Amino acid sequence: MTKRRELAPPPIAVAQPKSVEILRVWAVPDGPQQVTLITQWDDPGMWGLMLADIARHVAEAYARRGVDRERALARVKELFDAEWSGPTTRIKGLTDGA
C-alpha cells in the first residue's frame, strides 16, 4: 500500500501496457464508499462475470486469514442478494470514466 492507502497496481498492470484500471472503490470505516468505474465492455453482463470473480478473490483472501473459503463466499453472496433485493443506500456521485 502507498502512503495514501492506495493498493499498488498488480503485476499484470505493470507487465501489460494495454491494461486499464476499470474499477476503484474507496471506503470509510463505518461510513460511505465511493465507486469510480469505466464501462469497458459493450455488454454490461460482463460486469456479472467480474463481480463473481471479485467475490471469489474475496473468499480466497479470507481463506488466507483462516476463514473457511466456502463460508466466506456464501456470506458474500448472502449480503449481495440482500442488497440486490433491498438496497440500503441510493447511488449518488457515480463517476464513469467512459
C-alpha positions in Angstrom: 0.0 0.0 0.0 1.2 3.5 -0.7 1.2 6.4 1.8 -2.3 7.4 0.6 -3.5 3.9 1.4 -3.9 3.0 -2.2 -3.2 -0.5 -3.4 -0.2 -0.9 -5.7 -1.0 -1.9 -9.3 -1.0 -5.7 -9.7 1.8 -7.4 -11.8 -0.5 -7.7 -14.8 -1.0 -3.9 -14.9 2.8 -3.4 -14.9 3.5 -6.1 -17.4 0.8 -5.4 -19.9 1.0 -1.9 -21.4 -2.6 -2.1 -22.7 -4.1 -3.0 -19.3 -6.6 -0.5 -17.9 -8.0 0.1 -14.4 -11.8 -0.3 -14.6 -12.9 -0.1 -11.0 -11.8 1.8 -7.9 -13.6 1.6 -4.6 -12.8 3.8 -1.5 -14.5 3.1 1.8 -14.6 4.9 5.1 -14.8 2.7 8.2 -18.5 2.7 9.3 -19.2 5.2 6.6 -19.8 5.7 2.9 -18.0 4.3 -0.1 -17.1 5.9 -3.4 -17.0 3.9 -6.6 -15.3 5.1 -9.8 -15.6 2.9 -12.9 -15.1 2.7 -16.6 -17.7 0.9 -18.8 -15.0 -1.1 -20.6 -17.3 -3.7 -22.3 -20.1 -3.3 -24.8 -22.1 -6.0 -22.9 -23.0 -4.9 -19.3 -23.3 -8.6 -18.5 -19.5 -8.8 -18.4 -19.7 -7.0 -15.1 -21.6 -10.0 -13.7 -18.6 -12.1 -14.6 -16.3 -9.6 -13.0 -18.3 -9.3 -9.8 -18.4 -13.1 -9.4 -14.6 -13.2 -9.9 -14.2 -10.5 -7.3 -16.3 -12.5 -4.8 -14.1 -15.5 -5.3 -11.0 -13.3 -4.7 -12.5 -12.0 -1.5 -13.2 -15.6 -0.3 -9.7 -16.6 -1.1 -8.3 -13.6 0.8 -10.4 -14.6 3.8 -9.3 -18.2 3.5 -5.7 -17.0 3.8 -6.7 -15.5 7.2 -8.2 -18.8 8.4 -11.8 -18.3 7.4 -13.4 -21.2 5.5 -13.4 -20.3 1.8 -16.9 -21.6 1.1 -18.4 -19.9 4.2 -16.8 -16.6 3.2 -18.1 -16.9 -0.4 -21.6 -17.9 0.9 -21.6 -14.8 3.2 -20.6 -12.5 0.3 -23.5 -13.9 -1.8 -25.9 -13.7 1.1 -25.3 -10.0 1.6 -25.1 -9.4 -2.2 -28.6 -11.0 -2.6 -29.9 -9.0 0.4 -28.6 -5.7 -1.0 -29.9 -6.6 -4.5 -33.4 -7.2 -3.1 -33.4 -4.1 -0.8 -30.7 -1.5 -1.3 -29.5 0.1 1.9 -28.3 3.3 0.1 -29.1 5.2 -3.1 -26.4 5.5 -5.8 -25.2 9.1 -6.0 -22.0 10.6 -7.2 -21.1 7.7 -9.5 -18.2 8.6 -11.7 -18.0 6.8 -15.1 -14.7 7.5 -16.8 -16.1 6.4 -20.2 
